[in-house]
Amino acid sequence: MAEPTIIDISHSLGREEAKRRMENRVGKLASHIPGGAATVTSSWPSADRMVLTVSTMGVEVPCTIDAEDTRLRITLHLSGMLSLMAGPIAAVVRQQGERLMLEDRSTTKT
């Protein structure tokens, strides 16, 4: 199995706000995955760790997100052919994660 891909995303929200955003937006994650047929399951095995499994096109990608006071640490477990694309996958995850931490649309009226 390939080494996990680790992505750190800095934020200035504090741990609780970062966790709130993760909880509120995890349901929208599948819509950001190419192919249109992704499913995402999540759980919180501890107060500061979310475990996700993203499934699409017969491939499952397990990952963890650890919420800290000034960063999120995302660990992706890419296997097989996906491990060859770790760089581009990490770039997309970083971009979306930074967007999640910078924008707060949960209190914005549309």
QUIWOHU-V803990 format. One record per residue. N is the residue number from 1. RES is the residue in three letters. SS is DSSP state (2 for helix, 1 for strand, 0 for the rest). BURIAL is b if it has 9 or more other ideal C-beta (glycine too) atoms within 8 Angstrom, else e. Layout:
n=<N N>
res=<RES RES>
ss=<SS SS>
burial=<BURIAL BURIAL>
//
This chain:
n=<1 2 3 4 5 6 7 8 9 10 11 12 13 14 15 16 17 18 19 20 21 22 23 24 25 26 27 28 29 30 31 32 33 34 35 36 37 38 39 40 41 42 43 44 45 46 47 48 49 50 51 52 53 54 55 56 57 58 59 60 61 62 63 64 65 66 67 68 69 70 71 72 73 74 75 76 77 78 79 80 81 82 83 84 85 86 87 88 89 90 91 92 93 94 95 96 97 98 99 100 101 102 103 104 105 106 107 108 109 110>
res=<MET ALA GLU PRO THR ILE ILE ASP ILE SER HIS SER LEU GLY ARG GLU GLU ALA LYS ARG ARG MET GLU ASN ARG VAL GLY LYS LEU ALA SER HIS ILE PRO GLY GLY ALA ALA THR VAL THR SER SER TRP PRO SER ALA ASP ARG MET VAL LEU THR VAL SER THR MET GLY VAL GLU VAL PRO CYS THR ILE ASP ALA GLU ASP THR ARG LEU ARG ILE THR LEU HIS LEU SER GLY MET LEU SER LEU MET ALA GLY PRO ILE ALA ALA VAL VAL ARG GLN GLN GLY GLU ARG LEU MET LEU GLU ASP ARG SER THR THR LYS THR>
ss=<0 0 0 0 1 1 1 1 1 1 0 0 0 0 2 2 2 2 2 2 2 2 2 2 2 2 2 2 2 2 2 2 0 0 0 0 0 0 1 1 1 1 1 1 1 1 0 0 1 1 1 1 1 1 1 1 0 0 1 1 1 1 1 1 1 1 1 0 0 0 1 1 1 1 1 1 1 0 0 2 2 2 2 2 0 2 2 2 2 2 2 2 2 2 2 2 2 2 2 2 2 2 0 0 0 0 0 0 0 0>
burial=<e e e e b e b e b e b e e e b e e b b e b b e e b b e e b b e e b e e e e b e b e b e e e e e e b b b b b b b b e e b e b e b b b b b b e e b b b b b b b b b e e b b e b b e e b b e e b b e b b b e b b e e e e e e e e e>
//
